Amino acid sequence: MALLEATNLYKSFGNIPALAGVNLMLTAGEIHGLAGPDGAGKTTLLRLLCGALRPDTGDVTIGGVPLSRHPEQARAHLGYLSQRFSLYEDLTVLENLRFFAELRGLPAARWQPRSEWALNFVGLTSFSGRLAGQLSGGMKQKLGLATALISSPELLLLDEPTTGVDPVTRQDFWQLILRLVQTEHVGVLLSTPYMDEASRCHRVSFLRRGLLIATDTPAALRETLSGQVVELRGEPAGALVVLARADEDVTSARRFGEALRLGVRPGSAAAVCSRLRQIIPASGGTLITISPVEPLLEDVFVHYATAKDRA
């Protein structure tokens, strides 16, 4: 049985559609990533799934319980971490945990040992008496995770949990997520703007303008662009982007470190390379290397973020 199942979810704000017929399923022990550009509908989807918003149409089932008919029973299966720090900064770390535990109706005999476990799990035991407002950004996110774990959820919904924290903290946070999945068999649905994080997920879904346009493993998603990515190195980079985008078979061109990554139409990589080898020197540019390369998940992200709406 699926831990989470969303069927045909629609949501609009006034005349602005936010989600258009989204279907999603997640099982226990799975990390499922939501990726897409700003405004794609990721946060709206997570808010619908946790019951903070109601869909215009569609159904959500959590742990076999329909969210619309039994919201409290369904929400008892999940923990939610919002994109922005939403705890009480004038309460201590432990007081925040107690507040949200009692809000969930947990008795002291249950929340006290669970709080000790959660603080130890996220590495905040020695900060239990510190005001939440005095924590660093990374520690606040860890406190948010501890609070989401206070009720021993089977499902975690995480809305861009590592945005705005330093790379070391981001790595630490991911280690916590992986440990949760391995030791507690928790299901995790998270949105992320980072493709290296999406690559760690068991499956990834791409959203664009409220449409879920692709769902698969990271490897399978990369395979969909096999033969459609070219890497170009040369100077000046700005002029090379202009020249590349002028080619009729180039669908996207962006800087990626010291190179340019070009998205090209299926079957056209060799022809694009051949044309640019001639055009770049003739236009006064310097070509160092150009060749087809294996797609990265970033290439898939760009492909879906810039593609025309699919029927």
C-alpha positions as CSV (number, residue, x, y, z in Angstrom):
1,M,0.0,0.0,0.0
2,A,1.2,3.5,-0.8
3,L,2.1,5.7,2.1
4,L,1.0,8.8,0.2
5,E,-1.2,8.9,-2.8
6,A,-2.4,12.1,-4.5
7,T,-4.9,11.8,-7.3
8,N,-5.9,14.5,-9.9
9,L,-5.1,17.5,-7.7
10,Y,-6.2,20.9,-9.0
11,K,-5.7,24.2,-7.2
12,S,-6.2,27.8,-8.4
13,F,-5.9,31.1,-6.7
14,G,-8.5,33.3,-8.2
15,N,-8.0,33.0,-12.0
16,I,-4.4,31.8,-11.6
17,P,-4.0,28.0,-11.8
18,A,-1.3,26.6,-9.4
19,L,-1.8,22.8,-9.9
20,A,-3.4,21.1,-12.9
21,G,-4.2,17.4,-12.4
22,V,-1.2,16.3,-10.3
23,N,-0.9,12.5,-9.5
24,L,1.8,11.4,-7.1
25,M,2.6,8.3,-5.1
26,L,5.2,7.6,-2.4
27,T,6.0,4.4,-0.5
28,A,7.7,3.9,2.9
29,G,11.5,4.1,2.9
30,E,11.5,6.2,-0.3
31,I,12.9,9.7,-0.9
32,H,11.0,11.5,-3.6
33,G,12.2,14.8,-4.9
34,L,10.1,17.6,-6.3
35,A,12.0,19.9,-8.8
36,G,11.0,22.8,-10.9
37,P,11.5,26.5,-11.4
38,D,10.0,29.1,-9.1
39,G,6.3,29.2,-9.4
40,A,6.0,25.7,-10.6
41,G,3.7,24.7,-7.8
42,K,6.0,22.8,-5.5
43,T,5.1,24.6,-2.3
44,T,1.4,24.6,-3.2
45,L,1.5,20.8,-3.7
46,L,3.2,20.2,-0.3
47,R,0.6,22.4,1.4
48,L,-2.2,20.5,-0.2
49,L,-0.6,17.2,0.9
50,C,-0.3,18.3,4.6
51,G,-3.8,19.7,4.7
52,A,-2.8,23.4,5.0
53,L,-4.7,24.1,1.8
54,R,-7.7,22.3,0.3
55,P,-7.6,21.3,-3.4
56,D,-10.3,22.5,-5.7
57,T,-10.7,18.9,-6.9
58,G,-8.8,15.7,-6.3
59,D,-8.0,13.4,-3.4
60,V,-5.1,12.8,-1.0
61,T,-4.6,9.6,1.0
62,I,-2.0,9.3,3.8
63,G,-1.4,5.9,5.4
64,G,-4.6,4.7,3.8
65,V,-6.6,7.5,5.4
66,P,-8.5,10.1,3.2
67,L,-7.2,13.5,4.1
68,S,-10.5,15.2,3.2
69,R,-12.7,13.0,5.3
70,H,-10.4,12.3,8.3
71,P,-7.9,15.2,8.3
72,E,-6.6,14.7,11.9
73,Q,-6.2,11.0,11.5
74,A,-4.4,11.4,8.2
75,R,-2.1,14.1,9.5
76,A,-1.1,11.9,12.4
77,H,1.0,10.0,9.9
78,L,3.1,13.0,8.8
79,G,5.6,15.6,9.8
80,Y,5.9,18.9,7.9
81,L,8.9,21.3,7.6
82,S,8.0,24.6,5.9
83,Q,10.3,26.5,3.7
84,R,10.8,29.3,6.2
85,F,11.6,28.9,9.9
86,S,8.1,29.0,11.5
87,L,8.9,28.1,15.1
88,Y,8.7,30.4,18.1
89,E,11.9,32.3,18.5
90,D,11.2,33.5,22.0
91,L,10.8,29.9,23.2
92,T,13.8,27.6,23.9
93,V,14.6,24.6,21.7
94,L,13.0,22.2,24.2
95,E,10.0,24.5,24.8
96,N,9.3,24.5,21.0
97,L,9.4,20.7,21.0
98,R,7.0,20.5,24.0
99,F,4.6,23.1,22.5
100,F,4.3,21.2,19.2
101,A,4.1,17.8,21.0
102,E,1.3,19.0,23.2
103,L,-0.4,20.5,20.1
104,R,-0.4,17.1,18.7
105,G,-1.9,15.7,21.9
106,L,1.1,13.8,23.0
107,P,1.3,13.1,26.8
108,A,4.5,13.9,28.7
109,A,5.3,10.2,29.0
110,R,5.6,10.1,25.2
111,W,6.9,13.5,24.2
112,Q,9.7,13.7,26.8
113,P,11.7,10.7,25.6
114,R,10.9,11.4,22.0
115,S,12.2,15.0,22.5
116,E,15.5,13.6,23.9
117,W,15.7,11.2,20.9
118,A,15.0,13.9,18.4
119,L,17.5,16.4,19.9
120,N,20.1,13.8,20.0
121,F,19.3,12.7,16.4
122,V,19.7,16.2,15.0
123,G,22.7,17.1,17.2
124,L,21.0,19.8,19.4
125,T,21.0,18.1,22.8
126,S,23.5,20.7,24.2
127,F,21.3,23.5,22.9
128,S,18.0,22.5,24.5
129,G,17.9,25.5,26.7
130,R,18.9,28.1,24.0
131,L,16.2,30.4,22.6
132,A,15.3,29.4,19.1
133,G,15.9,33.0,17.9
134,Q,19.5,32.7,18.9
135,L,20.2,29.6,16.7
136,S,22.1,29.8,13.4
137,G,20.2,29.2,10.2
138,G,21.3,25.6,10.0
139,M,20.5,24.9,13.6
140,K,17.0,26.3,13.1
141,Q,16.4,23.9,10.2
142,K,17.6,21.1,12.5
143,L,15.2,22.2,15.2
144,G,12.4,22.3,12.5
145,L,13.3,18.7,11.6
146,A,13.3,17.7,15.3
147,T,9.8,19.3,15.7
148,A,8.5,17.4,12.6
149,L,9.8,14.2,14.1
150,I,8.2,14.7,17.5
151,S,5.2,12.6,16.7
152,S,7.1,9.7,15.2
153,P,5.7,10.3,11.7
154,E,5.8,7.7,8.9
155,L,5.9,10.5,6.2
156,L,8.0,13.7,6.1
157,L,7.1,16.6,3.9
158,L,10.1,19.0,3.5
159,D,9.8,22.2,1.6
160,E,13.3,23.2,0.4
161,P,14.8,22.3,3.7
162,T,18.4,23.3,3.0
163,T,17.8,26.5,1.1
164,G,19.9,29.3,2.5
165,V,22.3,27.2,4.7
166,D,26.0,26.6,4.1
167,P,27.2,23.6,2.2
168,V,28.5,21.8,5.3
169,T,25.1,22.2,7.0
170,R,23.4,21.1,3.9
171,Q,25.5,17.9,3.8
172,D,24.8,17.3,7.5
173,F,21.0,17.7,7.0
174,W,21.1,15.2,4.2
175,Q,22.9,12.7,6.3
176,L,20.0,13.0,8.8
177,I,17.4,12.4,6.1
178,L,19.3,9.3,4.8
179,R,19.6,8.0,8.4
180,L,15.8,8.5,8.9
181,V,15.0,6.5,5.8
182,Q,17.4,3.7,6.6
183,T,16.7,3.3,10.4
184,E,13.1,4.5,10.7
185,H,11.9,3.5,7.2
186,V,10.3,7.0,6.9
187,G,9.0,8.1,3.5
188,V,10.3,11.6,2.5
189,L,8.8,14.0,0.0
190,L,11.0,17.1,-0.5
191,S,11.2,20.0,-2.8
192,T,14.7,21.2,-3.7
193,P,16.3,23.7,-6.1
194,Y,19.5,21.8,-6.0
195,M,20.0,19.1,-8.6
196,D,22.8,17.4,-6.6
197,E,20.1,16.8,-3.9
198,A,17.6,15.6,-6.4
199,S,20.2,13.1,-7.6
200,R,20.2,11.5,-4.1
201,C,16.4,10.8,-4.3
202,H,15.0,7.4,-5.3
203,R,12.6,9.2,-7.7
204,V,12.3,12.8,-8.9
205,S,9.2,14.6,-10.2
206,F,9.5,17.7,-12.4
207,L,6.8,20.3,-12.1
208,R,6.2,23.2,-14.5
209,R,3.3,25.7,-14.3
210,G,1.4,23.3,-12.1
211,L,1.9,20.3,-14.4
212,L,3.8,17.2,-13.3
213,I,5.6,16.5,-16.6
214,A,8.0,13.8,-15.6
215,T,8.6,11.3,-12.8
216,D,11.3,8.7,-12.7
217,T,14.6,7.7,-11.2
218,P,17.4,10.2,-11.6
219,A,19.3,7.8,-13.9
220,A,16.2,7.2,-16.1
221,L,15.5,11.0,-16.3
222,R,19.1,11.6,-17.5
223,E,18.7,8.8,-20.1
224,T,15.8,10.7,-21.7
225,L,18.3,13.3,-22.9
226,S,21.0,10.9,-24.0
227,G,22.7,12.3,-27.1
228,Q,21.1,15.7,-26.7
229,V,23.7,17.5,-24.6
230,V,26.9,19.2,-26.0
231,E,29.7,20.7,-23.9
232,L,31.5,23.7,-25.4
233,R,34.6,25.5,-24.1
234,G,36.0,28.6,-25.6
235,E,36.1,32.4,-25.4
236,P,34.5,34.9,-25.0
237,A,31.7,33.0,-23.2
238,G,29.0,35.6,-23.8
239,A,29.6,35.6,-27.5
240,L,29.6,31.8,-27.7
241,V,26.2,31.7,-26.0
242,V,24.8,34.0,-28.6
243,L,26.3,32.0,-31.5
244,A,25.1,28.7,-30.0
245,R,21.5,29.9,-29.5
246,A,21.4,31.1,-33.1
247,D,21.8,27.5,-34.3
248,E,18.5,26.0,-35.3
249,D,19.1,22.7,-33.5
250,V,20.2,24.2,-30.2
251,T,17.3,24.3,-27.7
252,S,19.2,25.8,-24.7
253,A,22.6,27.2,-23.9
254,R,23.8,28.1,-20.4
255,R,27.1,28.5,-18.5
256,F,28.1,25.6,-16.3
257,G,31.4,26.3,-14.5
258,E,34.0,27.1,-17.1
259,A,32.0,25.4,-19.9
260,L,28.8,25.9,-21.8
261,R,26.1,23.2,-21.8
262,L,24.0,23.1,-24.9
263,G,20.7,21.3,-25.2
264,V,20.2,20.1,-28.8
265,R,17.5,18.3,-30.8
266,P,17.6,14.5,-31.0
267,G,20.0,13.3,-33.6
268,S,21.6,16.7,-34.1
269,A,24.6,16.7,-31.8
270,A,27.2,15.9,-34.4
271,A,25.9,18.4,-36.8
272,V,25.8,21.2,-34.1
273,C,29.4,20.4,-33.2
274,S,30.4,20.6,-36.8
275,R,28.7,23.9,-37.5
276,L,30.0,25.6,-34.4
277,R,33.6,24.4,-35.1
278,Q,33.3,26.6,-38.3
279,I,31.2,29.5,-37.1
280,I,33.0,30.3,-33.8
281,P,36.5,30.9,-35.4
282,A,34.9,32.7,-38.3
283,S,33.1,35.0,-35.9
284,G,36.3,35.9,-34.0
285,G,35.8,33.5,-31.1
286,T,38.2,31.0,-29.7
287,L,37.1,27.3,-29.7
288,I,38.9,25.0,-27.2
289,T,36.7,21.9,-27.2
290,I,33.2,20.9,-28.3
291,S,31.7,17.4,-28.0
292,P,28.6,15.5,-27.0
293,V,28.6,14.6,-23.3
294,E,26.4,12.5,-20.9
295,P,23.4,14.4,-19.5
296,L,23.4,15.7,-15.9
297,L,20.2,16.1,-13.9
298,E,20.8,19.8,-14.3
299,D,20.3,19.4,-18.1
300,V,17.0,17.6,-17.5
301,F,15.9,20.4,-15.2
302,V,16.7,23.0,-17.9
303,H,15.0,20.9,-20.5
304,Y,11.8,20.7,-18.6
305,A,12.0,24.3,-17.2
306,T,12.3,25.8,-20.7
307,A,10.2,23.4,-22.7
308,K,6.8,24.4,-24.1
309,D,3.8,23.3,-22.1
310,R,2.9,19.7,-22.8
311,A,-0.6,18.5,-23.6
